[in-house]
Amino acid sequence: MLAIAVIDSERYVIPNELSGAALVLALLRAGLVGPEADWHAVIWAAFRAVAITLPLILLMTGYRRWRGRDGLGLGDIKLAAVAGAWLGFATIFAVIELAALSALAAYAVIAYWRKRPLRATAFLPFGAFLAPAIWIGWLAEALLSPGAY
């Protein structure tokens, strides 16, 4: 997650290799770790990944049609799929909210320091906020249900 955050903050791109590796690790973890680890857990993790991805794809395409420009990148959506495979539904929603609020707060603080107005057209590397939020969500799940890990 650290590599994803750093690369996205520098290049505004999330490498498919890192998202893919994180997704494979999440599915392996679902099938091999914890008291409920079996193929059902892998299917459930894959279902969560798809369930998170589809609404975000609709949001991405709807925003593009409405505003005529990208608002959410496909790399961000793939990273959200990783969150879906790695975390429970309640945690996933909290993680996405944490990432969005962190990104907005960081943008507001930077604009204030630079004495620049907030712009609706500003680009933010969302993966730089989503990746650490996923890690925080994973830690929270591990601490709240220690027998599962």
N, C-alpha and C positions, 0 to 999 in steps of 0.2 A: 504494500500500500504506500510505503514511503517513496519508492521509486516512481510509482504512478503520480503521486502528488507533485514530486519535484519536476518530472518531465512535463506534466501538464501545465505547471506554473511557468515553465520556461518556454515551451513551444506550442502551447494550446493544442496539444495532441495527446491522446492516451494510446500507447502502442497496443495493437491487437495481441501481441505475444504476451504482454503482461496481464491483460484482461483475461485472455484465454487460459493462461497458467493459473490465475486466481480462481477461475471458474472450475477448472479440473480439480484443483485442490479442495474447493468447497464440496464438490460432488464426492470426491474420495473420502473426505472427512465425514460426510453424511452417511456413507456406507460402512465406514470402518471404526468410527470413534463414538463412544457414548453407549448408554444402555439400550437405545432404540436403533442402533446401527444395523441396517440391512438394506435390501434393495428397495423396500418401501420408502425408507428415508431418502434414498437417492431420487426416487420418482417425486417425492414431495418437495425436495429441494429444487429439482428442475421445474416443477409446477410453479413454485414461488418465483423463480427467475423469470419465467414467461409471464406470470401474472403482474409482475412489476414492469416488465418491458413493454407490454402492449399499450397500457395507458400513456406511458411516456412517449412512445412512437406517435400516438394520436396527438399528444400535446405538441410534439416537435413539428409534425406536418401541419397541424392547425395554426400554430404560431407563424410558420413560414408563409402560409397562404394569407393570413391576416395582415402580417407586418411586411411581407416581402423580403425577409431576411431570416437567417438562422437565429434561434434563441437557445437551443439546446443541441449539442452535438451528438452524433451517433456513438462516439467514444464514451460520453457521459451515460448514455442509455445502456451500453454494454457493461459499464461499471456498476450501474444500478442492478443489472441482472446478476452480477457477482454478489451484490448485497443480498439479493433475493435468495440465491442459493446458499449463502453462508448464514443468514440470520433468520429469526422468526418474523412473522408478519408485523407484530407490534413494534419490534425493534427496527424493522426496515423503514416504517413510516417515521419513526422518531429520528432515524439516521438521516433520511432525506430532508426532514425539517431542520435538523441541526446544521446540515451542510448548507442549505439555502439561507438560513438566518446568519450563519457565520460569514458566508460570501457577501451578503448585503451589508453586514456590519463592517467587514473589512473594507469594502468599497466606500462606505460612508466615511470611515475614519481616514482613509487615504485621500479622499476628495477634500476633507476638512483640512488635513495637514498641508495639502498642496494649494489650498484656498481656491479650489475649482468647484463649479456647480455640479450637482449630480445630473447625469445624462441617461436617458432611457436607452440610448444606443451603445452604451459602454459594453465592452466584452470582458467577461470574467472567466477564468479557467475553473469551471465548476468541479472538475475532477480533483483539483488541488484541495478542495474542501470536502468532497464526498469521500475520497479515499481515507483521510484521517477519521472522518465520522464513522465509516464502516468499522475501522479498527476499534474505535471507542465503543461502538455498539457490540462488537464481539466481546470485548473485555467486560462490558456490563452484563451481557448474558452469562459469561463464564463465572463472574462473581456472584450473580443472583441465583444461579443453579449449578453449584460446584460439582454435583454428582454426575452431571451430563458431560463433563469434559475430563 
